[in-house]
Amino acid sequence: MTLQQLQYIIALDRHRHFVKAAEECGVSQPTLSAMIARLEEELDLKIFDRTKQPVEPTPLGAEVIRQARIVLQQSSQLRELVQQGKENVETHFNLAVIPTVAPYIVPRFIEFFKKSYPKSEVSILEMRTDEITRNLKEATVDMGVLATPLLDPDLLEIPLYYEKFVAYVSPSDSNYKKNELPATELPLRHLWVLQEGHCLRDQVFNFCSPDFPADKKIYEAGSIDNLVRIVDTNGGYTLIPQLHLPMLSKKQRSHIRPVISPPPVREISLVIYKDFYREKLLNAVADTIKQIIPTDMLDTRLKKFAIKL
């Protein structure tokens, strides 16, 4: 059994097509097929059901592929450990970001990271929280940026920054004439929310509680931009993250009202699986994000110290 064979079965699982998997791996289709067959013979197990079109893993084969991903990730971490004493970060990794954070950090992250670490390659994936946590455990994602705490013993959370929410209020709404909005007085029935990004643990507004009105307005498959448009068109109000403010027009910014007593805040963290030890890479990612986020929002410890695993 070789790491190369593990790469082949992962590629075939991804594409479910021998020719496409072979192209990804840079080998001929007969070579890939033969190497996978040799691995199946060694394990005395059919990893793939070739009678299906497209080809798919057998139930036990799916478990082998899952473990293969973990083995490859750990082998990559071993190579990273060897690189620790070298000046440059040279690696490839996958970074997943939740949709309500991605617009504010991803564009500049790509620019800054590429400039600081030109020998590294990063694939950035936009995923929901549940998808990120699952992929971290399955070793298909190396790190995630998402709202915390997650309260998952298998994951380690490194707080990056704390972001306030502000109210975006329609001129037709009764709250529009107020200069600031007390959190305890916000009418939930006039509220538009995203399913992802607003039901945050330990947040002041427990929008996801059983007491939330039955006729709550939830827009599930959209973005903060779309929420703003909904308010502009339909009235009511919504809550948007602080980092979204520069994306509003001058007219739209006049619809912003601070929320007080207390202001709703979310914690955004860099999350890794508990056996992660690519410390140099972790700090490279955190340092890049520190260049993007305003200093007053950054976690106090992150400002002063490097991350130690």
Secondary structure, 3 states (H helix, E strand, C coil): CCHHHHHHHHHHHHHCCHHHHHHHHCCCHHHHHHHHHHHHHHHCCCCEECCCCCCEECHHHHHHHHHHHHHHHHHHHHHHHHHCCCCCCCCEEEEEECCCCHHHHHHHHHHHHHHHCCCCEEEEEECCHHHHHHHHHCCCCCEEEEEECCCCCCEEEEEEEEEEEEEEECCCCHHHHCCCEEHHHCCHHHEEEEHHHHCCCCCCCCCCCCCCCCCCEEECCCCHHHHHHHHHHHCCEEEEEHHHHHHCCHHHHCCEEEEECCCCEEEEEEEEECCCCCHHHHHHHHHHHHHHCCHHHECHHHHHCCCCC
